[in-house]
Amino acid sequence: MRDVKLPEVRKAEILDASMKLFTEKGYLQTTTQDIINQVGISRGLLYYHFKNKEEILYILVEKSVKPLILQMEKIVNETSLSPAEKLKQFLQTTIIQEDSVTEEKVTLQETVQLEENRYMMDRFYHKFIEKLLPLFTKVIEEGKEQNVFQVAYPYETAHFLVTGYVFVSNDIKLKKLGIEEMEIYLEAFKGVLAKTLGIEESILNW
């Protein structure tokens, strides 16, 4: 009897095998045939689940940021935190901590920085912004209701802030700046946040 696996199980196997190959061989050096051989499936079955290697990478990147989205949702819905404290924790969650860096994360970061993947990542960043925007808007609206933030248009303001933060922060990663240079960008964004929301910049320090 043939071993027929559920689609979600097979997709997970393909994703795991692809991540392993990207880490070992590199994204550009990995072919779809390598993935097929690693999983032990037919070419038709691979293309049944994924259009191409780029789509596999896209889903792997999406999967890698899911914990970040969940963490941000938790922060936004935490009633014990003030709007300013939520903003501060929002920023903290986006900073990569050294103890959370894994070989897979490094591989994904290096892969998305390839020129060949710029268009794909542009699509991803727009989708990422769509997920962050309602969360950021909710925090700004709370601050406005509590008269902590002086903002006339919470949604529109959040849209500018989130879009700028996502694209600039990823652009500086592409430039492979050092820690000190990246910290300057973070301090600059804190300044933009503070001025935009009408609060003291020191509130956002940690």
N, C-alpha and C positions, 0 to 999 in steps of 0.2 A: 504493500500500500504506500502511495506517495505521501511524503511529509508536506502537508499544506499548512503554511503558517498564516496567522491573521495579518492583514495589511499593516497594522500599526507595529506589529512585532518585526515584520520584514523591513519596514522603513527604519526602525530603530537600529537594526543590524547594519543596514547600509550606512546610516549616519555614523555609527560607532567605527565601522571599518574605514570609512572615508577619513574621519578625524585621525585615526591611527596612521593611515598612509600619508596624510598631509603633514603630520608631525615627523614621521620617519624620512619621507622622501622629499617633502616640499609640495606645495599646491601645484606649481607649474609642471613639476616632474611626474606628478600622479596622473595617470590616464583613467578613463572610464573602464578600460579593460582591466587595469590593476584592481579597481574596486570590484568588478565582476568576479575576478579570480579570488579575491580576498573573501568575499561573501559566499562564493560558490553558487552563483545564480546565472540565469541567461541574460543576454543583453536586453531582450524584450522586457524581462521582468524589472530590470533596473529602470528602463525608460517608462515603464508603467507607473512607477512611483515618483520619478524625478525627470524633469525635462533634460537636464544636463548637469555637468559638474558645478556650474555656477549656482544653480538652484540648491544643490546640496550644501554648498558653502553658505548661501543666504540663510538657510534653515538652521545651520549650525551656529551662525552668528545670532540669530533670533533666540535660539535656545540658550545661548550664553548670557543674554541680557535679561532673561525672564526673572532670575532671582533679584536683579536690581529693580525691576518694575514692581515686584511683590513687596520688596522692602520699602519702596517709595509709597505704595498704597497703604502700607501699615503705618508709616509716619503720618500721612495725611489724615488718616482715620483715627489717630490716637488723640482722644479728647483731653488727655492730661497735658498736652503740649500747647504752648502758645503759638500763634501764627509765625512769629519771628523764630522761635525754636524749631518749628517745622522746616522753615527755609534753611536754617543752619544745618539741620540733619540731612536735608535734601542735598545740599552741597557736599557734605561729608560722604554720603553714599556713592557719589560719582567719582570720588578720588580713589585710585587703585592703591590698596595697602600692600606693602611688600610681602607680608605673610600670606596674602591671598593669591599671589602670582603662581600659576602652574605652567607646566610645559605646553599644555593645550591652549591656554590663554595667550601665551607668547606666540604660538604658532598662528592662532587666529588673528592676533594683532598685526603680525608681520604680513599675513596673507591679504588682509583687507587694505593694507597700505600699498599693494601693488597697483601700478597704473592700470592694468587690465581690469581691475575690480572697482575703479572709481565710480562708474555709472551705477553699478549694482549697489554700492554703499550709499550713493546719493538717494536711491530709492529707499534703502533701509532707514536712513536718517529721517526721511520724511515720515515714514511709518512710526518710527520711534517717537518723533515729536507728537504725532497724533495720540499716542498713549500717554505721554507726559503732560500734554496741554490741559486736559480736564483736571488733573491732579494739582498742577501749579495754579490753575485758575481758582480752584476751591480754596487753596491756602490764601491767596490774595483777597478773595471775597470775604473770607473769615476775618482777615486783618482789617478790611475796610469796614465791616459791620461792627467790629470792636473799636473802631476809630484809632487803630494802631498804624495802618497804612493809609496814606493820603493819595488815593488812586481814583480817578474818575471812571476809567474803563478797565475793569479787572481782566476780562477775557482777552481784549486786544493787547493790553500790556503784557500779560502772560505769554501771548503768542510771540511778541517781539523778543522777550527775554529767553524763552525756551529755545526758539529757533536760533538765536544768536549763540546761546551757550552750547548747544549741541554741535553746530557746524564749526564754531571757532575752536572748541575743545578738541574736536577730532582733526581739525586742520593743523593744530600745533603738534598733535601726535604724529601726523604725517611728516612734519618737519623734524621729528625726533629731537625735540628740545630737552635740555637737562632739567633736573628737578627744580633748581633755583629759577630758571626761566619760566617754567610752568607755574610756579608759585606766584610769580609776578602777574601772570594772566589771571590767576584765581583772585588775587587781591584787587585787580582791576575790575573784575566782574562783581566782586563784593561792593565796590564803590558805585558801579552802575546800578546795582540792586538797591542800595541804600538811598541814592539820590532819586531814583525812580519811585520808590515807595515812601519816601519822606521819613526815613528813620536814621538813627545814628549808625554809622558803619561798624562801630565797636560791638553792636548787638550781634553781628554775624561772625564775630571772631570765636575761635575755640583754642 
